Amino acid sequence: MTCSLAFFLILAAPLAAETLTADEIMRRVAENQTKAQEARASYVYDMNVFVRLKRANGKLAREESRDYVVAPGATGAKRKLVNVAGKILDGKKETTYSEAGYKTKDMDIDGSLTDSFARDAMWRKGEMGPMMSWFPLTDARRKYYDFSLKGEEHFGGYDVYKIDFDGHGEDDDCWKGEALIEKNEFQPVLITSHWTCKIPTAVTIMLGINVHNIGAKITYQRFDKGVWFPVASGGEMKLRVFFGYARTIAFSAKNSGFRKADVQTAIEFEGEEEKPASPTATSVATP
């Protein structure tokens, strides 16, 4: 009996040693982010970004879709804009356009917001990952968050740790949500979060701006050992300004068509930037 007990205790020891805390799991995730970014530099892929603005009454104000090709460059990722398809609705008047940054007038708030979200959704210039500074996935960010391990589960074909995170509520550390972390490679599979901080009352009063109901989600997929890509993201927020301007802004981005890059591809993308908009557009009256 004593020998049998000792035998099972020996077998159980490694299992006990592998019991990880939420902080240790996220520390390993942070360590892997640099490696993951380096691995992404070997791939070219397609990106579609979609932005939709709705008025306070729920009716469409503007929507835009952009297609990019993303490739590694000498100092990080570069992307090339290949297509823009936009639509503006003003009463019964419908205007379509095909240039990034198109505005109907000098002070076009809808145009500025659409362009800003289309440029920033799941993209950080010079990097191969989306909105990394928003969430506690790096060493620079995780120190501002508290983590708790809520269990383990099977999700999207992966065995994952389920971890809740909550920012300290200072500066940009206002995200609260859930991270599903793959158990073998310690890579994020799904990040779901919402913004918990309020805009300071003084800012709301002085500028008349109120932003609320901010949420975001990012999904990752494994393509090879150590090679994980963000494949989809989306979010929504409500914006209201003192002079009556109110919009619900929804945005999404999808990455697809992943293929290995070659030297020529990287060279062709060096220095590529999005072209400024031209004033061309087509207007039609909708019945």
N, C-alpha and C positions, 0 to 999 in steps of 0.2 A: 504493500500500500504506500509506504514511504517513497519507494523508488518511482512508482507510478505518479505520485503527486509531484515529485521533483521534476519528472519528465515533462509534465504538462505546464509546470511553472516556467521551465526553460523555453517551451514553445510560445508561451504567452508573453514573455518578456519583450521580444521585438515588436509585437503588436501594441503593447502598452507604450513603447518608446515612440511609436508613430502617431500617437494621439496628439493632434495639433490644436493650438488655440487659434482664434480668429486673427489675432495680431500676427502670429507666425505665418499663417496662410497668406495674408496680405503682404507681409514682408517678402515672401517668395515670389508673389505676383509682381511686386515692384522690381525685384531683381531681374525678372524675366522680360520686362518691358523693353529694355535696351536691346536684348537679344532678338526679341520679336521684331522690333523696328529694323534692325540690321537684316533680318531674314526677308522682310518685305521688299527690300531694295533690289531683289532679284526678279521682281514681277512687274508686268504691265497689266493694267486692268481698265475696265470701263466704269464710269460713274454717272449715274443719273440723279439729279437734284430736282425736287419739286417743292414749290412754295405756293400756298394759297392764303389769301386774305379775304375774310368775310366781314361785312358790316355788322353793326349792333343788332339789326333785324334778322341776321342770319343769311342775308343774300350775298352772293359772290361779288367782290369788288375787283379782284385781280388774281390771276394765277399764272405761274411760269414754270416751264420745264427746261432744264439744261442738261446736255450730254457732254461729257468730258472723256478724254483718254488720259490716264495717269501713268507716268513712267518715272523711274529713278533718275536723279541727276547728280551732279558732282557734289552738291550741298544738301541733298535730300530730294523729296518727291517734287516733280513738276507736273503740271497738268495743262492740257490743251483743250480749249473750248471748240467743240465741233458742231453744236447745234443749239439753237434757242427757239422755243415756241411759247409765246406769251399771249394772254388775252385779258382785256380790260372791259368791264361792264359798267356803264354809267347810264342808269335808266334803261331805255331801249337801245341805246347806242353801244355797239360792240366794236372794239378796236383790237386787231391782232398785230403782233410785231415779232421780229426775228433777230433782234440785237440785244445783247446783255446791257443792262443799265438804261433801257429806254424809259424816257419820261415824257409825260404829256405837257408839262410846263416846268418853269424853273423851280417852283416850290411844289414838288410832287412827292408827298409823304409816302404814298403807296409805292411809288417807284423806288424811292430810296430804301424803304424797308424790304421790299422784294429783292432788290439787288444785294443788300447786305446779307440777308438770310441765305440766298442762293450761293453767295461766295463762301460763307462760313460753315454751312451745314456739313458735318462730317469731314471737315478739312482744316488743317493747320499748315500754312505754307512752310515748306521745307521739311515736313515730317511725313511719315507714312501711316499715321494713326489719327483718329478723329477726336477732337475735343478732349485731349488727354488732360489738360489742365482743369477740366471741370470736375473730374472724379478722382477718388483716392487710389489711383492705380500706380502711382509713381512715389518714390521716396520723398520728393518735394511736396506732395500733396497729402500722403497718408498720415503724416504727423498731426494734421489738423482734424482728424476724424477719429471717432470711437467705433469699434467693431464688436459684433457679437455673432457667434456661430449658432445658427438655428437648426442645423441638422445636415443630412445628406440626402440626395435624391438622384433620380435618373432623368435627364432633360435633354431633348434634342439629340439623342444618341450618345450622350456623355454622362459619366458619373461625376457629380458635382457636389461641392460644398455650398451650402446656402448661408450667406453672410449678410447681416444687416449692417448698414453704416449710417452714421449721423455726424454731420459737420458741427464744429464748435460755434457756428453762427457769427464768425468774424470775417469781414471783407467778402471774399468769394466762397468761403467754406460753409455754404448754406444748403448743400445738397443732402437729402436724406433718402435712403432707398435700400435696394437689395442687389447683391452681386452673386451670381452663380459662377463658381470657380472650378474648372476642370481639375480633378484630383491628381492626375499623373504628371501633367506638365505645368500646373499652376498658372493657367491662362484664363482670362475672363471669357465666359460663354454668353452671358447676358447681364447687362447693367440696366436697372430700372430705377428711376429717381424722380424726385420733385423738389422744387425750391421752397425752402421753409422760412427764409427771412423776408421781412417787409421793407419796402422802401421807406427811408426815414421820413417822418411827418413833415419836417422842414422842407425837404425836397418836393414832397407832394404838394404842399401849400405854395411854395415859391414858383415851381415850374408847372404845376398842374398835371403831373404825370402819375399814373397809377398802373402798375404792372402786377398781375397776379395769375394764379392757376398755371404756373410754369412746370412742365413735365418733360422728361426726355428718356429715351430708351435706345440702347445700342446692342446689336447682336453680332457675335463673332463666330467664325467657322474655321476649323482646322483643315489645312491643305497639305501639310507634310509635318514631320516631326519638328516641333519648334516654330512652325510657320502658321500663324493665326492672323486672319484678316477680319477687320470690321466689315460685315457684308450688308448691314442695314441699320439705319438709325431714323429716329423720328421724334418730334416734339410738338408741343402746342403751348401758347401763352395768350393772355388777354391784355390788351393795351388800351388805355383811355387817357386822353389829353384834355386839358381844361377847356379848350374851345369847342368841344363836342366831338372831336375825332375819336372814334372807337373801332378797334379791329380785333378779331380773333385770328391769330397767325398760326398756321399749321405748316410744318416743314418735314420733309423726309429725304433720305438719300439712300441709294442702293449701289453696291459695287458688284460687278459681275465680269465674266469673260477673262478670268485670270490666266495669264500665260507668262512663261519665262522671258525675261528681257534679254536683249543682246546689246553690244556696244553701240551699234548704229542707232538704236532706239533712244538710248540715253543722250547721244549727241544731238539728235534732232529736237529733243525737248528742252535743251539748254536755252534759257532765256525766254521761253514762251510765256506770254502773259495774256490775260483776257483783253480783247480789243474794246475800246470805248464804243458806246452806242452811237449809231447814226440816227437821224430823226425820221427814218422811214417807217411807215406803219400803214395798215389798211383798216379803214373804218367802214362798218356796215350797220344799218339799222335793223335790229331784231324785231320780228313781229310781236 
